[in-house]
Amino acid sequence: MTRKEIAQALATLPKVGELPYKEWTDEQKNLDNELSCREMINSCLIYGQMNDFYRESTGEWGRWSELHRKNLSDERIIELIAEQRADFEKASVLTNVYTDDEGLSYNAVKWADD
């Protein structure tokens, strides 16, 4: 999923304050968890840090996957990684797009649908 597709899917979920999370349907909670996982995968792809999420060569999980593994099955996360990689291959990474007040530089992605 591209940034636009993730934003469209997020827009289908209740907004903060509209409906308490405990009242969300299981489908809504699952979508929220999957979108959050996709965003983390994208972040790791953008910065070339996928091994900190999941090391495919060894099957080891990294620190950035811990939260997502509590809410999603390992099999589903691996499917999400494959889907995000496929979309990411059509994207361009722009490096050092923004530097914050502390001197940290940030990358950005130009998705195929941008």
One Martini backbone bead per residue (centre of mass of N, CA, C, O) as a GRO file, in nm:
protein
  114
    1MET     BB    1   0.097   0.036   0.021
    2THR     BB    2   0.048   0.349  -0.003
    3ARG     BB    3   0.005   0.642   0.141
    4LYS     BB    4  -0.278   0.688   0.021
    5GLU     BB    5  -0.398   0.409   0.094
    6ILE     BB    6  -0.359   0.435   0.396
    7ALA     BB    7  -0.526   0.693   0.434
    8GLN     BB    8  -0.792   0.575   0.330
    9ALA     BB    9  -0.814   0.351   0.544
   10LEU     BB   10  -0.800   0.535   0.796
   11ALA     BB   11  -1.068   0.696   0.721
   12THR     BB   12  -1.257   0.441   0.811
   13LEU     BB   13  -1.189   0.512   1.089
   14PRO     BB   14  -1.224   0.617   1.382
   15LYS     BB   15  -1.192   0.892   1.549
   16VAL     BB   16  -1.074   1.064   1.785
   17GLY     BB   17  -1.351   1.045   2.016
   18GLU     BB   18  -1.587   0.889   1.871
   19LEU     BB   19  -1.467   0.590   1.955
   20PRO     BB   20  -1.387   0.367   2.154
   21TYR     BB   21  -1.169   0.115   2.112
   22LYS     BB   22  -1.341  -0.104   2.269
   23GLU     BB   23  -1.580  -0.054   2.031
   24TRP     BB   24  -1.445  -0.179   1.824
   25THR     BB   25  -1.409  -0.381   1.586
   26ASP     BB   26  -1.220  -0.637   1.486
   27GLU     BB   27  -1.178  -0.521   1.202
   28GLN     BB   28  -1.073  -0.242   1.290
   29LYS     BB   29  -0.835  -0.339   1.461
   30ASN     BB   30  -0.691  -0.494   1.236
   31LEU     BB   31  -0.651  -0.259   1.044
   32ASP     BB   32  -0.487  -0.084   1.236
   33ASN     BB   33  -0.255  -0.289   1.273
   34GLU     BB   34  -0.177  -0.317   0.972
   35LEU     BB   35  -0.116  -0.016   0.915
   36SER     BB   36   0.105   0.014   1.126
   37CYS     BB   37   0.288  -0.201   1.006
   38ARG     BB   38   0.323  -0.075   0.726
   39GLU     BB   39   0.456   0.187   0.828
   40MET     BB   40   0.705   0.046   0.951
   41ILE     BB   41   0.804  -0.090   0.700
   42ASN     BB   42   0.842   0.166   0.537
   43SER     BB   43   1.050   0.293   0.723
   44CYS     BB   44   1.261   0.067   0.689
   45LEU     BB   45   1.287   0.098   0.383
   46ILE     BB   46   1.371   0.397   0.367
   47TYR     BB   47   1.636   0.331   0.574
   48GLY     BB   48   1.751   0.035   0.540
   49GLN     BB   49   1.606  -0.147   0.815
   50MET     BB   50   1.482  -0.445   0.791
   51ASN     BB   51   1.654  -0.604   1.006
   52ASP     BB   52   1.493  -0.450   1.245
   53PHE     BB   53   1.235  -0.628   1.171
   54TYR     BB   54   1.330  -0.849   0.931
   55ARG     BB   55   1.522  -1.148   0.870
   56GLU     BB   56   1.496  -1.345   0.602
   57SER     BB   57   1.756  -1.532   0.609
   58THR     BB   58   1.673  -1.627   0.933
   59GLY     BB   59   1.388  -1.533   1.074
   60GLU     BB   60   1.443  -1.279   1.231
   61TRP     BB   61   1.340  -1.061   1.476
   62GLY     BB   62   1.302  -0.732   1.540
   63ARG     BB   63   1.239  -0.455   1.733
   64TRP     BB   64   1.012  -0.325   1.529
   65SER     BB   65   0.809  -0.594   1.562
   66GLU     BB   66   0.698  -0.642   1.848
   67LEU     BB   67   0.419  -0.500   1.854
   68HIS     BB   68   0.300  -0.650   1.599
   69ARG     BB   69   0.325  -0.948   1.722
   70LYS     BB   70   0.086  -0.904   1.928
   71ASN     BB   71  -0.148  -0.853   1.681
   72LEU     BB   72   0.005  -1.040   1.473
   73SER     BB   73   0.093  -1.268   1.268
   74ASP     BB   74   0.372  -1.375   1.122
   75GLU     BB   75   0.243  -1.443   0.849
   76ARG     BB   76   0.109  -1.166   0.802
   77ILE     BB   77   0.364  -0.994   0.815
   78ILE     BB   78   0.505  -1.127   0.574
   79GLU     BB   79   0.289  -1.040   0.373
   80LEU     BB   80   0.323  -0.734   0.420
   81ILE     BB   81   0.613  -0.717   0.330
   82ALA     BB   82   0.568  -0.809   0.039
   83GLU     BB   83   0.369  -0.585  -0.038
   84GLN     BB   84   0.553  -0.342   0.030
   85ARG     BB   85   0.788  -0.412  -0.154
   86ALA     BB   86   0.633  -0.397  -0.421
   87ASP     BB   87   0.560  -0.093  -0.392
   88PHE     BB   88   0.853   0.014  -0.331
   89GLU     BB   89   0.981  -0.055  -0.614
   90LYS     BB   90   0.802   0.206  -0.738
   91ALA     BB   91   0.975   0.388  -0.565
   92SER     BB   92   1.121   0.691  -0.425
   93VAL     BB   93   1.404   0.799  -0.255
   94LEU     BB   94   1.444   1.081  -0.044
   95THR     BB   95   1.716   1.243   0.078
   96ASN     BB   96   1.742   1.483   0.304
   97VAL     BB   97   1.466   1.663   0.319
   98TYR     BB   98   1.494   1.693   0.641
   99THR     BB   99   1.585   1.913   0.916
  100ASP     BB  100   1.609   1.942   1.235
  101ASP     BB  101   1.700   2.110   1.530
  102GLU     BB  102   1.911   1.852   1.588
  103GLY     BB  103   2.019   1.746   1.287
  104LEU     BB  104   1.814   1.558   1.169
  105SER     BB  105   1.759   1.344   0.903
  106TYR     BB  106   1.514   1.298   0.637
  107ASN     BB  107   1.315   1.091   0.463
  108ALA     BB  108   1.144   1.010   0.152
  109VAL     BB  109   0.854   0.928  -0.055
  110LYS     BB  110   0.784   0.844  -0.397
  111TRP     BB  111   0.511   0.735  -0.520
  112ALA     BB  112   0.349   0.616  -0.793
  113ASP     BB  113   0.073   0.794  -0.693
  114ASP     BB  114   0.210   1.099  -0.675
   0.00000   0.00000   0.00000
